[in-house]
């Protein structure tokens, strides 16, 4: 029996498996804000000594880092805009926190809660500490307050008599009122409003989220009265 011929060697050895590149570990949830103040302590009464010592991890703009809460609110109060926001809260609406956060971003004068005093603050991301929030037990109490302040009550909802927000001349001194998710504005607010505005939509849904609608309406006021953009 003949010996089996030896297997010819491969013309080239198989390449060694490439080593995976080393990637430095990154914290998926890095800390926000800034650490303790470095260097000589700054001068001024608006600084917070604890924040300077321990760092500032709050959800505030960079210009307010290390400022005390009271100093931030005082500074905001010198620049607040002339519009107010109101939202009805008969069924403990979950959108109120987000509305408050957006009102803070656009520097509304005040946010008004009509109906139940208690509301879910999670969506506010602590911005309610910097935004004035007022409670009105009834619609009648709210509209009486608005009349006393000389504010036009402007409802935002879809009614047969609603006119497009996009083409409406928003008054400078006004309160934009939003109904809660689902029921929308109450008939009592609808009847008391100087005008009711709708937001143009182009998809299949009949309505958009109340917090989203509030953000759109607030920005419409900002475009008109801060940037001077006239409605189409």
GIJO-V384988 format. One record per residue. BURIAL is 1 if it has 16 or more other C-alpha atoms within 10 Angstrom, else 0. D_FIRST is the distance of its C-alpha to the first C-alpha in Angstrom with 2 decimals. Layout:
burial = (BURIAL,BURIAL)
d_first = (D_FIRST,D_FIRST)
This chain:
burial = (0,0,0,0,0,0,0,0,0,0,0,0,0,0,0,0,0,0,0,0,0,0,0,0,0,0,0,0,0,0,0,0,0,1,0,0,1,0,0,0,0,0,0,0,0,1,1,1,0,0,1,1,0,0,1,1,0,1,0,1,0,0,0,1,1,1,1,1,0,0,0,1,0,0,0,1,1,0,0,1,1,1,1,1,1,1,1,1,1,1,0,1,1,1,1,1,1,1,1,1,1,1,1,1,0,1,1,1,1,1,1,1,1,1,1,1,0,0,0,0,1,0,1,1,0,1,1,1,0,1,1,1,0,0,1,1,0,0,1,0,0,1,1,0,0,1,0,0,0,0,1,1,1,1,1,1,1,1,0,0,0,1,1,0,1,1,0,1,0,1,1,1,0,1,1,1,1,1,1,1,1,0,0,1,1,1,0,0,1,1,0,1,1,0,1,1,1,1,1,0,0,0,0,0,0,0,1,0,0,1,1,0,1,1,1,0,1,1,1,1,1,1,0,1,1,0,0,0,0,0,0,0)
d_first = (0.00,3.71,6.44,8.94,11.95,14.88,17.67,20.57,23.64,26.51,29.09,31.79,31.91,33.52,37.24,38.62,40.68,44.28,46.64,49.47,52.82,55.17,58.21,61.31,62.49,65.52,67.97,68.01,71.67,73.17,76.77,79.45,82.53,83.15,83.08,86.02,88.38,87.56,90.33,94.06,95.41,96.91,100.59,102.04,103.01,100.30,97.43,96.03,95.60,92.90,90.81,91.24,90.05,87.18,86.10,86.79,84.21,86.57,86.14,88.73,88.89,88.18,91.87,92.67,90.16,91.91,95.10,96.79,96.79,100.56,100.43,97.83,99.93,103.07,101.44,100.11,103.60,104.99,102.67,102.19,102.54,105.22,103.12,102.46,99.76,100.37,98.05,98.98,97.42,98.39,94.94,93.51,91.80,88.51,89.04,92.00,89.98,88.27,91.66,93.13,90.27,90.76,94.53,94.02,91.78,94.49,97.27,99.27,102.66,101.97,99.80,101.71,100.35,102.38,102.17,100.14,100.42,96.97,93.98,90.32,90.12,86.34,86.09,88.85,86.54,89.62,91.46,94.25,95.40,96.34,97.56,100.94,100.54,103.59,103.88,106.16,106.47,107.56,107.49,111.29,111.15,108.60,110.53,113.76,112.14,110.75,114.18,115.77,113.34,113.91,110.27,109.25,107.00,104.09,101.76,98.15,96.97,96.62,99.94,101.58,103.97,101.37,101.31,98.34,97.90,96.64,100.05,102.38,104.54,103.79,106.87,106.56,108.07,106.22,104.14,101.00,100.51,97.27,96.78,94.07,90.72,91.11,94.89,95.71,99.27,101.90,104.71,107.12,105.49,105.13,108.87,109.75,107.56,109.20,106.14,102.76,99.83,96.46,93.27,91.80,88.36,85.95,83.22,83.14,84.48,88.19,88.71,87.14,86.95,90.34,89.13,87.62,90.89,92.83,90.76,91.27,95.02,95.46,93.69,95.94,98.94,97.42,96.79,100.38,102.34,100.22,98.76,101.58,99.37,101.47,100.13,99.03)
